[in-house]
Amino acid sequence: MPPTPLVNLYDLPRAALGELLAGWGYSAYHRDLLWEALYRQQVESFDALTGLRPDLVQALRERTRLERPTTHHEVFSSDGFTRKLLLRLRDGQTVETVLMRFKDRATVCLSTQAGCAMGCVFCATGQMGFVRHLTPGEIVGQVLHVTRILRETNESLRNVVLMGMGEPLHNYDATMEAVDILVERSGLALAPRFITLSTVGVVPGIRRLADEDRPVQLAVSLHGATEAERGALVPAARKWPLAELMDACRYYSEKRKRRIFYEWALIAGQNDTPEQAHALGQLLQGMDAHVNVIPLNPTVGYAQRPSGPDAVRAFQDILAGYGLPSTVRQRRGIDIDAGCGQLKAAVERPRRAPQPTAS
């Protein structure tokens, strides 16, 4: 009979950690001490668990593990504000995490999967295909890795964006358990209003997010305002058509009473035309929406170019005519392949062939 796998403590939300310890005969008091050690003190070994009973520490050594990702490769932008990490997981898979420093805040962009099944044609991660889901602890481990870096300069993390490798709503349960860990007040205590989840438009996940009243901001990647244009860029649109997606977005906004951010990668001569701007304005008019326009990050597998400043301004002007606010997303780390999946593609070849989009 094979041995029972060791539990990664970072995989467990606070309630689940309490259930584990209760099964061993330890009270909620011990759970709270351990939780504080993991997320406030951020201990990195069982030897550092000095405030716990020796018998509990011994039980943890025998039955659990403290598993964090390690640095496989990292690069720094020329302006010094962006640091991209390629982190290695226990099974050898690697995922990208990006730390971006701004004037008054630090932001981390997290991965939720190794690879991605959505297949967006302009995305380096989509081009490499899907490998596997990350566990909650592998998502949280990226945050712990970054907070350790920030502590070296007495900085703290404010913003978390689930916009790295993978589709968060395709890995819904693990992603939400990770969010539960991140916002727990007795631990990392990140503010829910500063956590943004970006989806390519997984309709069941959007509806579930609304029904469960999850404490995250929602961003939806559109990139095309007609079925044909969106389908050419986002293969997942064939599974969840635009009308079905917009119904889910209206359901979310009405139930949560919260604005949705719509992301639009501006591609020169393709989806930056006045026709597409008007189509987007008509699609979102009357909704509680904000459009983030993002000049394309070029990738090796997609030959198109980002829109120029004049096209960007013209696109925004048309949206304004429909009463839609928009922001040009600041492009950070272009010189270090900071776009999703680009560093991994540059450093190593994918370990397996792309897989078909999962159901």
Residue frames as qw, qx, qy, qz and C-alpha x, y, z in Angstrom:
[[0.000, 0.889, 0.459, 0.000, 0.00, 0.00, 0.00],
 [0.420, 0.510, -0.047, 0.749, 1.54, 3.36, -1.02],
 [0.300, -0.307, -0.484, 0.763, 2.27, 5.86, 1.77],
 [0.062, 0.870, 0.475, -0.113, -0.22, 8.65, 2.43],
 [0.435, 0.561, 0.064, 0.702, 0.90, 11.81, 0.56],
 [0.330, -0.343, -0.374, 0.796, 2.13, 14.62, 2.76],
 [0.099, 0.881, 0.462, 0.033, -0.24, 17.59, 2.95],
 [0.366, 0.307, -0.008, 0.878, 1.16, 20.93, 1.76],
 [0.166, -0.546, -0.560, 0.601, 0.13, 23.31, 4.55],
 [0.050, 0.316, -0.143, -0.937, -0.16, 26.19, 2.07],
 [0.193, -0.215, -0.786, -0.547, -2.95, 24.29, 0.29],
 [0.282, -0.518, -0.791, 0.160, -5.25, 24.66, 3.32],
 [0.187, -0.665, -0.105, -0.715, -7.53, 27.61, 4.03],
 [0.141, -0.413, 0.596, -0.674, -7.77, 28.46, 7.73],
 [0.797, -0.149, 0.200, -0.550, -10.90, 26.37, 8.36],
 [0.920, 0.224, -0.316, -0.051, -9.39, 23.33, 6.63],
 [0.359, 0.460, -0.647, 0.491, -6.19, 23.72, 8.65],
 [0.442, -0.343, 0.482, -0.674, -8.29, 23.73, 11.81],
 [0.929, 0.018, -0.023, -0.369, -10.08, 20.54, 10.73],
 [0.735, 0.374, -0.531, 0.195, -6.74, 18.84, 10.07],
 [0.120, 0.400, -0.661, 0.623, -5.36, 19.71, 13.50],
 [0.659, -0.239, 0.281, -0.655, -8.65, 18.89, 15.23],
 [0.935, 0.116, -0.277, -0.187, -8.40, 15.40, 13.78],
 [0.607, 0.295, -0.592, 0.441, -5.06, 15.08, 15.53],
 [0.568, -0.575, -0.528, 0.259, -6.52, 16.33, 18.83],
 [0.344, -0.120, -0.125, 0.923, -5.34, 19.96, 18.72],
 [0.088, 0.753, 0.532, -0.378, -7.62, 22.93, 19.37],
 [0.363, 0.858, 0.246, 0.268, -8.33, 26.08, 17.37],
 [0.336, -0.900, 0.202, 0.188, -5.77, 27.83, 19.55],
 [0.618, -0.310, 0.567, 0.448, -3.00, 25.73, 17.97],
 [0.533, 0.590, 0.500, 0.342, -4.47, 26.33, 14.51],
 [0.066, 0.992, 0.093, 0.050, -4.23, 30.08, 15.07],
 [0.470, -0.719, 0.401, 0.320, -0.61, 29.85, 16.26],
 [0.634, 0.026, 0.626, 0.453, 0.34, 27.82, 13.20],
 [0.393, 0.787, 0.416, 0.229, -1.57, 30.11, 10.82],
 [0.114, -0.981, 0.100, 0.117, 0.23, 33.15, 12.22],
 [0.567, -0.485, 0.535, 0.396, 3.57, 31.40, 11.84],
 [0.608, 0.317, 0.614, 0.391, 2.83, 30.55, 8.21],
 [0.298, 0.733, 0.428, 0.437, 1.49, 33.90, 7.05],
 [0.199, -0.979, 0.008, -0.047, 2.48, 36.62, 9.54],
 [0.516, -0.665, 0.470, 0.264, 5.95, 35.35, 10.46],
 [0.741, 0.598, -0.241, -0.190, 6.25, 33.50, 7.13],
 [0.567, -0.497, 0.653, 0.078, 8.45, 30.75, 8.52],
 [0.588, 0.543, -0.486, -0.349, 10.19, 28.66, 5.88],
 [0.488, 0.196, -0.846, 0.088, 10.94, 25.47, 7.80],
 [0.723, -0.515, -0.441, -0.133, 9.60, 23.35, 10.62],
 [0.612, -0.102, -0.393, 0.678, 12.67, 24.30, 12.66],
 [0.043, 0.263, -0.055, 0.962, 11.34, 27.88, 12.73],
 [0.553, -0.533, -0.434, -0.471, 8.08, 26.83, 14.42],
 [0.315, 0.187, -0.667, 0.648, 9.42, 27.73, 17.84],
 [0.353, -0.193, 0.306, -0.863, 6.12, 28.87, 19.38],
 [0.808, -0.081, -0.320, -0.488, 4.29, 25.56, 18.94],
 [0.793, -0.401, 0.421, -0.181, 4.21, 22.48, 21.16],
 [0.086, -0.514, 0.810, 0.269, 7.04, 20.07, 20.27],
 [0.467, 0.157, 0.869, -0.032, 4.62, 17.18, 19.74],
 [0.523, 0.745, 0.296, -0.291, 2.61, 19.24, 17.23],
 [0.176, 0.786, -0.482, -0.345, 5.76, 20.23, 15.38],
 [0.280, -0.270, 0.910, 0.145, 6.77, 16.58, 15.22],
 [0.543, 0.449, 0.691, -0.161, 3.34, 15.62, 13.86],
 [0.412, 0.840, -0.023, -0.352, 3.64, 18.33, 11.22],
 [0.048, -0.619, 0.723, 0.303, 7.09, 17.04, 10.21],
 [0.358, -0.036, 0.932, 0.052, 5.72, 13.52, 9.77],
 [0.386, 0.528, 0.752, -0.078, 2.42, 14.31, 8.02],
 [0.312, 0.916, 0.211, -0.139, 2.80, 17.62, 6.17],
 [0.643, 0.084, 0.180, 0.740, 5.23, 19.67, 4.12],
 [0.008, 0.831, 0.076, -0.551, 6.04, 23.35, 3.67],
 [0.610, 0.233, 0.544, 0.527, 6.21, 23.60, -0.09],
 [0.151, 0.847, 0.036, -0.508, 7.02, 26.88, -1.83],
 [0.764, 0.611, 0.077, 0.194, 8.10, 27.48, -5.41],
 [0.590, -0.492, 0.217, 0.602, 11.76, 28.20, -6.04],
 [0.274, 0.826, -0.179, -0.459, 13.33, 30.64, -8.48],
 [0.837, 0.211, 0.411, 0.294, 14.27, 29.02, -11.78],
 [0.440, 0.286, 0.253, 0.813, 15.01, 32.24, -13.67],
 [0.054, -0.854, -0.391, 0.340, 14.40, 35.95, -13.15],
 [0.427, 0.361, 0.239, 0.794, 14.85, 39.15, -15.13],
 [0.147, -0.658, -0.338, 0.657, 14.63, 42.85, -14.28],
 [0.396, 0.832, 0.327, 0.209, 13.28, 45.66, -16.45],
 [0.519, 0.335, -0.068, 0.783, 15.62, 48.47, -17.41],
 [0.199, -0.691, -0.018, -0.695, 13.55, 50.97, -15.38],
 [0.157, 0.215, -0.783, 0.563, 14.00, 48.85, -12.25],
 [0.508, -0.102, 0.295, -0.803, 10.27, 48.71, -11.48],
 [0.906, 0.095, -0.081, -0.405, 9.34, 45.31, -12.93],
 [0.156, -0.450, 0.878, -0.044, 10.77, 41.95, -11.94],
 [0.851, 0.119, -0.241, -0.450, 9.67, 38.78, -13.69],
 [0.376, -0.407, 0.815, -0.172, 10.16, 35.43, -12.02],
 [0.753, 0.118, -0.559, -0.326, 9.99, 32.00, -13.56],
 [0.488, -0.449, 0.605, -0.442, 9.24, 29.81, -10.57],
 [0.445, 0.159, -0.868, -0.149, 9.80, 26.06, -10.39],
 [0.766, -0.330, 0.090, -0.545, 7.18, 23.85, -8.75],
 [0.635, -0.408, 0.642, -0.133, 7.70, 20.54, -6.96],
 [0.848, 0.239, 0.471, 0.043, 7.15, 18.41, -10.08],
 [0.512, -0.122, 0.443, 0.726, 9.49, 20.53, -12.22],
 [0.239, 0.761, 0.499, 0.339, 6.80, 22.58, -13.93],
 [0.302, -0.162, -0.112, 0.933, 7.50, 26.31, -14.14],
 [0.055, 0.830, 0.543, 0.115, 5.11, 29.26, -13.93],
 [0.312, 0.401, -0.015, 0.861, 5.52, 33.00, -14.25],
 [0.314, -0.793, -0.439, 0.283, 5.00, 35.59, -11.54],
 [0.363, 0.537, 0.073, 0.758, 5.49, 39.31, -12.16],
 [0.363, -0.654, -0.378, 0.545, 6.23, 41.92, -9.48],
 [0.268, 0.634, 0.249, 0.681, 5.46, 45.48, -10.57],
 [0.340, -0.487, -0.379, 0.710, 6.37, 48.45, -8.44],
 [0.123, 0.775, 0.345, 0.516, 4.53, 51.73, -8.87],
 [0.085, 0.581, -0.263, 0.766, 4.95, 55.04, -7.07],
 [0.426, -0.390, 0.413, -0.704, 2.65, 54.19, -4.16],
 [0.882, -0.071, 0.292, -0.364, 2.01, 50.47, -4.42],
 [0.053, -0.367, 0.896, 0.245, 3.32, 47.07, -5.41],
 [0.823, 0.214, 0.032, -0.526, 1.36, 44.67, -7.58],
 [0.296, -0.280, 0.898, 0.169, 1.87, 40.98, -8.25],
 [0.718, 0.276, -0.293, -0.568, 0.52, 39.12, -11.27],
 [0.524, -0.263, 0.790, -0.178, -0.11, 35.46, -10.43],
 [0.424, 0.161, -0.774, -0.442, -0.44, 32.29, -12.49],
 [0.711, -0.133, 0.404, -0.559, -3.22, 29.81, -11.77],
 [0.958, 0.199, 0.199, -0.053, -2.25, 27.05, -14.23],
 [0.397, -0.421, 0.622, 0.528, 0.83, 25.64, -15.91],
 [0.089, 0.132, 0.733, 0.661, -0.02, 26.54, -19.48],
 [0.407, 0.310, 0.292, -0.808, -3.55, 27.36, -20.59],
 [0.387, 0.278, 0.865, 0.155, -6.34, 25.56, -22.45],
 [0.307, 0.750, 0.346, -0.474, -8.04, 28.69, -23.81],
 [0.648, 0.223, 0.515, 0.515, -5.73, 29.12, -26.78],
 [0.165, 0.933, 0.112, -0.300, -5.92, 32.90, -27.32],
 [0.814, 0.474, 0.093, 0.324, -3.91, 33.39, -30.51],
 [0.247, 0.825, -0.216, 0.460, -1.90, 36.42, -29.34],
 [0.585, -0.707, 0.310, -0.250, -0.98, 34.98, -25.92],
 [0.291, 0.539, -0.788, 0.067, 2.30, 33.15, -25.39],
 [0.386, -0.146, 0.818, -0.400, 0.72, 30.95, -22.71],
 [0.768, 0.357, 0.263, -0.462, -2.18, 30.07, -24.98],
 [0.592, 0.613, -0.481, -0.206, 0.31, 29.12, -27.68],
 [0.083, 0.437, -0.878, 0.176, 2.04, 26.58, -25.42],
 [0.653, -0.203, -0.661, -0.310, -1.12, 24.67, -24.44],
 [0.650, -0.584, 0.153, -0.462, -2.43, 23.32, -21.14],
 [0.384, 0.313, -0.832, 0.251, -0.34, 21.18, -18.77],
 [0.439, -0.405, -0.778, 0.194, -2.11, 21.15, -15.39],
 [0.326, -0.857, -0.195, -0.349, -3.94, 23.17, -12.75],
 [0.223, 0.405, -0.587, 0.665, -2.03, 24.72, -9.87],
 [0.471, -0.486, -0.704, 0.217, -2.98, 23.88, -6.30],
 [0.240, -0.943, -0.184, -0.142, -4.06, 26.61, -3.86],
 [0.652, -0.636, 0.146, 0.387, -0.64, 26.41, -2.21],
 [0.610, 0.120, 0.372, 0.689, 1.16, 26.87, -5.53],
 [0.100, 0.794, 0.310, 0.513, -0.85, 30.04, -6.14],
 [0.473, -0.880, -0.045, -0.015, -0.35, 31.34, -2.59],
 [0.793, -0.286, 0.159, 0.514, 3.33, 30.37, -2.77],
 [0.458, 0.518, 0.224, 0.687, 3.84, 32.94, -5.51],
 [0.224, -0.891, -0.103, -0.382, 2.55, 35.66, -3.17],
 [0.742, -0.638, 0.081, 0.190, 4.80, 34.49, -0.34],
 [0.746, 0.117, 0.190, 0.628, 7.76, 34.53, -2.73],
 [0.222, 0.684, 0.176, 0.672, 7.03, 38.14, -3.69],
 [0.445, -0.865, -0.076, -0.219, 6.32, 39.37, -0.16],
 [0.813, -0.389, 0.074, 0.427, 9.69, 38.02, 0.91],
 [0.534, 0.348, 0.195, 0.746, 11.31, 40.11, -1.82],
 [0.082, -0.803, -0.193, -0.558, 9.36, 43.22, -0.78],
 [0.674, -0.723, -0.124, 0.090, 10.31, 42.82, 2.87],
 [0.742, -0.032, 0.026, 0.669, 13.94, 43.30, 1.92],
 [0.206, 0.304, 0.107, 0.924, 13.12, 46.94, 1.07],
 [0.054, 0.307, 0.602, -0.735, 10.41, 47.43, 3.73],
 [0.397, 0.048, -0.353, -0.846, 7.68, 47.44, 1.09],
 [0.459, 0.157, 0.794, -0.366, 4.34, 45.69, 1.24],
 [0.055, 0.191, 0.818, 0.540, 2.09, 44.15, -1.36],
 [0.367, 0.256, 0.299, -0.843, -1.19, 45.89, -2.14],
 [0.701, 0.372, -0.114, -0.598, -2.57, 44.60, -5.44],
 [0.448, -0.112, 0.875, 0.143, -2.99, 41.03, -6.67],
 [0.618, 0.430, -0.197, -0.628, -4.04, 40.32, -10.23],
 [0.681, -0.004, 0.732, 0.027, -4.90, 36.78, -11.31],
 [0.570, 0.760, -0.041, -0.308, -3.86, 37.47, -14.88],
 [0.167, -0.602, 0.736, 0.260, -0.73, 35.37, -15.32],
 [0.236, 0.170, -0.893, -0.342, -0.44, 31.96, -16.92],
 [0.058, -0.276, -0.955, 0.095, -3.73, 30.09, -17.11],
 [0.357, -0.451, -0.366, -0.732, -7.46, 30.77, -16.87],
 [0.137, -0.211, 0.681, -0.687, -8.49, 31.26, -13.21],
 [0.697, 0.032, 0.229, -0.679, -12.10, 30.21, -13.75],
 [0.788, 0.235, -0.540, -0.177, -10.97, 26.98, -15.41],
 [0.520, 0.036, -0.721, 0.457, -9.25, 26.21, -12.08],
 [0.351, -0.676, -0.170, -0.625, -12.08, 27.68, -10.02],
 [0.784, -0.572, -0.239, -0.028, -11.92, 25.76, -6.73],
 [0.751, -0.141, -0.139, 0.630, -8.16, 26.02, -6.24],
 [0.224, 0.453, 0.060, 0.861, -8.15, 29.70, -7.24],
 [0.434, -0.691, -0.169, -0.553, -10.90, 30.59, -4.79],
 [0.828, -0.473, -0.215, 0.211, -9.28, 28.63, -1.97],
 [0.590, 0.106, -0.078, 0.797, -6.11, 30.61, -2.65],
 [0.081, -0.596, -0.120, -0.790, -8.11, 33.86, -2.50],
 [0.687, -0.652, -0.259, -0.191, -9.61, 32.75, 0.82],
 [0.788, -0.263, -0.164, 0.531, -6.08, 32.30, 2.18],
 [0.398, 0.317, 0.039, 0.860, -4.88, 35.65, 0.83],
 [0.222, -0.610, -0.135, -0.749, -7.71, 37.69, 2.35],
 [0.692, -0.491, -0.512, 0.134, -7.80, 35.95, 5.75],
 [0.129, -0.921, 0.072, -0.359, -7.43, 38.80, 8.26],
 [0.704, -0.652, 0.280, 0.043, -5.26, 36.88, 10.69],
 [0.826, 0.003, 0.350, 0.442, -2.77, 36.08, 7.93],
 [0.431, 0.146, 0.325, 0.829, -1.70, 37.99, 4.84],
 [0.039, 0.703, 0.470, -0.533, -4.84, 40.17, 5.17],
 [0.158, 0.017, 0.469, 0.869, -4.91, 41.41, 1.58],
 [0.372, 0.374, 0.304, -0.793, -7.89, 43.64, 0.82],
 [0.552, 0.373, 0.741, 0.084, -10.45, 41.95, -1.48],
 [0.372, 0.878, 0.179, -0.243, -11.02, 45.20, -3.39],
 [0.056, 0.796, -0.524, -0.297, -7.39, 45.03, -4.54],
 [0.442, -0.119, 0.869, 0.188, -7.65, 41.48, -5.91],
 [0.576, 0.495, -0.141, -0.635, -8.66, 41.26, -9.58],
 [0.618, 0.024, 0.776, 0.122, -9.47, 38.07, -11.44],
 [0.344, 0.509, -0.386, -0.688, -9.20, 38.12, -15.22],
 [0.643, 0.159, 0.748, -0.038, -11.14, 35.62, -17.32],
 [0.044, -0.105, 0.663, 0.740, -11.32, 35.02, -21.04],
 [0.553, -0.006, -0.142, -0.821, -15.06, 34.54, -20.55],
 [0.231, -0.067, -0.969, 0.053, -15.76, 31.21, -18.83],
 [0.434, -0.408, -0.255, -0.761, -19.51, 31.70, -18.49],
 [0.742, -0.442, -0.502, -0.053, -20.25, 29.06, -15.80],
 [0.576, -0.138, -0.391, 0.705, -17.43, 30.48, -13.67],
 [0.021, -0.272, 0.006, -0.962, -18.73, 34.05, -13.97],
 [0.603, -0.456, -0.340, -0.559, -22.18, 32.96, -12.86],
 [0.774, -0.330, -0.482, 0.243, -20.77, 30.91, -10.02],
 [0.383, 0.091, -0.269, 0.879, -18.63, 33.87, -8.96],
 [0.290, -0.383, -0.099, -0.871, -21.78, 35.99, -8.75],
 [0.745, -0.414, -0.418, -0.313, -23.78, 33.37, -6.84],
 [0.769, -0.258, -0.417, 0.410, -21.03, 32.76, -4.29],
 [0.161, -0.977, -0.032, -0.134, -20.42, 36.47, -3.74],
 [0.833, -0.077, -0.066, 0.544, -16.67, 36.02, -3.95],
 [0.216, -0.910, -0.039, 0.351, -14.58, 39.02, -2.79],
 [0.523, -0.145, 0.434, 0.719, -12.71, 39.80, -6.01],
 [0.329, 0.644, -0.098, -0.684, -12.91, 42.34, -8.79],
 [0.746, 0.282, 0.589, 0.129, -13.80, 40.84, -12.17],
 [0.139, 0.628, -0.410, -0.646, -12.08, 41.60, -15.47],
 [0.792, 0.344, 0.502, -0.051, -13.33, 40.03, -18.71],
 [0.236, -0.373, 0.576, 0.688, -11.09, 39.77, -21.77],
 [0.629, 0.606, 0.324, -0.363, -13.19, 40.67, -24.82],
 [0.357, -0.363, 0.590, 0.627, -10.76, 41.73, -27.61],
 [0.046, -0.150, -0.698, -0.699, -13.59, 41.55, -30.15],
 [0.349, 0.191, 0.403, -0.824, -17.12, 43.00, -30.07],
 [0.762, 0.243, -0.220, -0.558, -18.62, 40.77, -32.74],
 [0.934, -0.135, 0.318, -0.092, -18.82, 37.00, -32.83],
 [0.838, 0.492, -0.048, 0.232, -16.52, 36.75, -35.86],
 [0.217, 0.787, -0.391, 0.424, -13.84, 39.14, -34.58],
 [0.537, -0.589, 0.498, -0.341, -13.77, 37.66, -31.09],
 [0.971, 0.009, 0.227, -0.070, -13.79, 34.08, -32.31],
 [0.715, 0.610, -0.219, 0.262, -10.74, 34.75, -34.48],
 [0.106, 0.679, -0.518, 0.510, -8.75, 35.87, -31.43],
 [0.392, -0.302, 0.687, -0.533, -10.29, 33.85, -28.59],
 [0.378, 0.015, -0.872, -0.310, -11.11, 30.20, -29.44],
 [0.006, -0.237, -0.840, 0.488, -13.08, 29.85, -26.19],
 [0.372, 0.258, 0.055, -0.890, -15.69, 32.13, -27.79],
 [0.481, 0.048, -0.728, -0.487, -16.83, 29.14, -29.82],
 [0.337, -0.248, -0.878, 0.233, -17.85, 27.40, -26.57],
 [0.105, -0.655, -0.526, 0.532, -19.28, 30.50, -24.89],
 [0.311, 0.592, 0.422, 0.612, -20.70, 32.82, -27.58],
 [0.151, 0.222, -0.152, 0.951, -20.68, 36.55, -27.09],
 [0.492, -0.466, -0.242, -0.694, -24.41, 36.83, -26.33],
 [0.812, -0.384, -0.437, 0.043, -24.11, 34.14, -23.65],
 [0.561, -0.006, -0.337, 0.757, -21.05, 35.85, -22.17],
 [0.057, -0.329, 0.037, -0.942, -22.73, 39.24, -22.00],
 [0.667, -0.494, -0.360, -0.426, -25.81, 37.70, -20.34],
 [0.778, -0.293, -0.418, 0.367, -23.49, 36.26, -17.67],
 [0.351, 0.134, -0.197, 0.905, -21.78, 39.63, -17.23],
 [0.341, -0.463, -0.144, -0.805, -25.12, 41.41, -16.78],
 [0.784, -0.439, -0.426, -0.109, -26.14, 38.74, -14.28],
 [0.659, -0.117, -0.369, 0.645, -22.90, 39.31, -12.35],
 [0.119, 0.268, -0.078, 0.953, -23.22, 43.11, -12.35],
 [0.505, -0.483, -0.255, -0.668, -26.86, 43.08, -11.30],
 [0.819, -0.405, -0.405, 0.022, -26.37, 40.51, -8.55],
 [0.680, -0.182, -0.269, 0.658, -23.09, 41.91, -7.18],
 [0.023, -0.983, -0.174, 0.049, -23.84, 45.60, -7.83],
 [0.518, -0.595, 0.357, 0.500, -20.28, 45.88, -9.05],
 [0.434, 0.778, -0.281, -0.357, -18.54, 47.20, -12.14],
 [0.907, 0.056, 0.327, 0.261, -16.81, 44.82, -14.55],
 [0.065, -0.731, 0.445, 0.512, -13.55, 45.76, -16.22],
 [0.865, 0.442, 0.239, -0.007, -13.39, 44.74, -19.88],
 [0.431, -0.558, 0.487, 0.514, -9.94, 44.14, -21.34],
 [0.694, 0.701, 0.151, -0.065, -9.14, 44.88, -24.95],
 [0.598, -0.341, 0.422, 0.590, -5.74, 44.10, -26.47],
 [0.414, 0.820, 0.003, -0.395, -5.40, 46.68, -29.26],
 [0.675, -0.033, 0.585, 0.448, -3.98, 45.09, -32.42],
 [0.056, 0.513, -0.268, -0.813, -3.00, 47.41, -35.23],
 [0.350, 0.232, -0.581, -0.697, -5.38, 47.26, -38.18],
 [0.296, -0.146, -0.938, -0.108, -7.40, 44.43, -36.68],
 [0.326, -0.652, -0.683, 0.048, -9.49, 45.35, -33.63],
 [0.272, -0.443, -0.204, 0.830, -8.48, 49.01, -33.24],
 [0.094, 0.315, 0.534, 0.779, -10.70, 50.27, -36.07],
 [0.317, -0.063, 0.161, -0.933, -13.55, 52.77, -35.64],
 [0.684, -0.125, -0.512, -0.504, -15.98, 49.99, -36.61],
 [0.625, -0.156, -0.720, 0.256, -14.81, 47.80, -33.73],
 [0.101, 0.002, -0.452, 0.886, -14.85, 50.74, -31.31],
 [0.502, -0.105, -0.098, -0.853, -18.47, 51.49, -32.24],
 [0.731, -0.131, -0.630, -0.228, -19.38, 47.80, -31.94],
 [0.454, -0.093, -0.690, 0.556, -17.82, 47.69, -28.47],
 [0.137, -0.053, 0.249, -0.957, -19.62, 50.88, -27.46],
 [0.649, -0.128, -0.313, -0.682, -22.94, 49.43, -28.55],
 [0.680, -0.085, -0.726, 0.060, -22.20, 46.14, -26.80],
 [0.435, -0.189, -0.614, 0.631, -21.44, 47.74, -23.42],
 [0.127, -0.355, -0.045, -0.925, -23.63, 50.84, -23.54],
 [0.640, -0.478, -0.133, -0.587, -25.76, 51.15, -20.42],
 [0.876, -0.230, -0.390, 0.168, -23.74, 48.60, -18.45],
 [0.433, -0.868, 0.240, 0.031, -21.60, 49.36, -15.40],
 [0.910, 0.203, 0.106, 0.346, -18.38, 48.88, -17.35],
 [0.130, -0.881, 0.342, 0.300, -14.85, 50.20, -17.63],
 [0.888, 0.443, -0.026, 0.121, -12.64, 49.34, -20.61],
 [0.489, -0.662, 0.431, 0.370, -8.93, 48.70, -20.15],
 [0.742, 0.664, -0.091, -0.017, -7.29, 49.16, -23.53],
 [0.661, -0.536, 0.454, 0.264, -3.93, 47.42, -23.77],
 [0.472, 0.702, -0.457, -0.275, -1.62, 47.85, -26.76],
 [0.985, 0.070, -0.148, -0.048, -0.66, 44.34, -27.80],
 [0.446, -0.651, 0.600, 0.136, 2.40, 42.67, -26.29],
 [0.678, 0.490, -0.470, -0.282, 3.98, 41.04, -29.37],
 [0.764, -0.324, 0.557, -0.043, 4.87, 37.34, -29.12],
 [0.145, -0.372, 0.800, 0.449, 6.96, 35.05, -31.29],
 [0.253, 0.253, 0.925, 0.126, 3.90, 33.03, -32.24],
 [0.226, 0.813, 0.529, -0.092, 1.77, 36.01, -33.30],
 [0.536, 0.156, 0.237, 0.795, 3.05, 38.41, -35.92],
 [0.012, 0.855, 0.381, 0.353, 0.68, 41.36, -35.44],
 [0.344, 0.242, -0.270, 0.866, 1.72, 44.75, -34.02],
 [0.136, -0.572, -0.593, 0.550, 0.35, 46.93, -31.20],
 [0.186, 0.865, 0.397, 0.245, -1.78, 49.93, -32.08],
 [0.406, 0.261, -0.125, 0.866, -0.10, 53.31, -32.22],
 [0.087, -0.304, -0.487, 0.814, -0.94, 56.27, -29.97],
 [0.310, 0.092, -0.213, -0.922, -3.26, 57.95, -32.51],
 [0.529, -0.167, -0.736, -0.388, -5.31, 54.78, -32.97],
 [0.346, -0.282, -0.771, 0.454, -5.51, 54.30, -29.21],
 [0.066, 0.244, 0.267, -0.930, -6.80, 57.86, -28.66],
 [0.427, 0.019, -0.436, -0.792, -9.33, 57.54, -31.49],
 [0.484, -0.219, -0.844, -0.070, -10.59, 54.27, -30.04],
 [0.223, -0.328, -0.644, 0.654, -11.04, 55.85, -26.60],
 [0.185, 0.144, -0.023, -0.972, -12.80, 58.89, -28.06],
 [0.500, -0.133, -0.629, -0.580, -15.41, 56.69, -29.70],
 [0.450, -0.310, -0.806, 0.228, -15.99, 54.77, -26.45],
 [0.082, -0.225, -0.395, 0.887, -16.42, 58.07, -24.60],
 [0.343, -0.031, -0.324, -0.881, -19.22, 58.93, -27.00],
 [0.625, -0.281, -0.672, -0.282, -21.10, 55.93, -25.62],
 [0.531, -0.702, 0.154, -0.448, -20.52, 57.03, -22.04],
 [0.963, -0.139, -0.163, 0.161, -17.89, 54.34, -21.48],
 [0.256, -0.876, 0.406, 0.049, -14.83, 55.22, -19.37],
 [0.937, 0.252, -0.126, 0.207, -11.55, 53.70, -20.50],
 [0.397, -0.814, 0.391, 0.163, -7.93, 53.56, -19.38],
 [0.689, 0.563, -0.454, 0.049, -4.81, 52.75, -21.34],
 [0.898, -0.421, 0.023, 0.124, -3.09, 50.03, -19.35],
 [0.062, -0.864, 0.492, 0.089, 0.49, 51.02, -18.60],
 [0.921, 0.275, -0.266, 0.066, 2.81, 48.62, -20.39],
 [0.410, -0.766, 0.486, -0.091, 5.42, 47.39, -17.94],
 [0.627, -0.353, 0.686, 0.111, 8.36, 45.08, -18.51],
 [0.776, 0.594, -0.012, -0.211, 8.19, 44.96, -22.31],
 [0.317, 0.731, -0.604, 0.032, 11.99, 44.65, -22.40],
 [0.183, -0.351, 0.887, -0.237, 11.90, 41.53, -20.21],
 [0.397, -0.111, -0.832, -0.370, 9.11, 39.52, -21.89],
 [0.180, -0.008, 0.657, -0.732, 6.67, 40.44, -19.10],
 [0.669, 0.034, -0.225, -0.708, 3.60, 39.46, -21.09],
 [0.822, -0.184, 0.419, -0.339, 1.88, 36.25, -20.03],
 [0.950, 0.111, 0.286, 0.062, 3.96, 33.20, -20.93],
 [0.521, 0.821, -0.221, 0.077, 6.69, 35.07, -22.79],
 [0.167, -0.728, 0.651, -0.136, 9.56, 34.45, -20.38],
 [0.764, -0.119, 0.624, -0.111, 8.79, 30.74, -20.07],
 [0.809, 0.562, 0.172, -0.003, 8.66, 30.45, -23.86],
 [0.326, 0.858, -0.378, 0.122, 12.01, 32.19, -24.13],
 [0.317, -0.630, 0.681, -0.198, 13.74, 30.18, -21.41],
 [0.354, -0.122, 0.927, -0.020, 12.48, 26.68, -22.09],
 [0.366, -0.026, -0.686, -0.629, 10.47, 24.68, -24.57],
 [0.741, -0.222, 0.123, -0.622, 7.02, 23.41, -23.55],
 [0.312, -0.319, 0.886, -0.128, 7.23, 19.98, -21.97],
 [0.401, 0.290, 0.869, 0.005, 4.28, 18.58, -23.86],
 [0.068, 0.286, 0.584, 0.757, 2.18, 19.26, -26.91],
 [0.338, -0.070, 0.141, -0.928, -0.79, 21.63, -26.62],
 [0.115, 0.275, 0.941, -0.159, -3.99, 19.99, -25.42],
 [0.112, -0.526, -0.578, -0.613, -7.52, 20.68, -26.67],
 [0.262, -0.394, 0.201, -0.858, -9.66, 23.14, -24.76],
 [0.098, -0.129, -0.929, 0.332, -11.02, 21.45, -21.64],
 [0.322, -0.568, -0.581, -0.486, -14.71, 21.30, -20.98]]
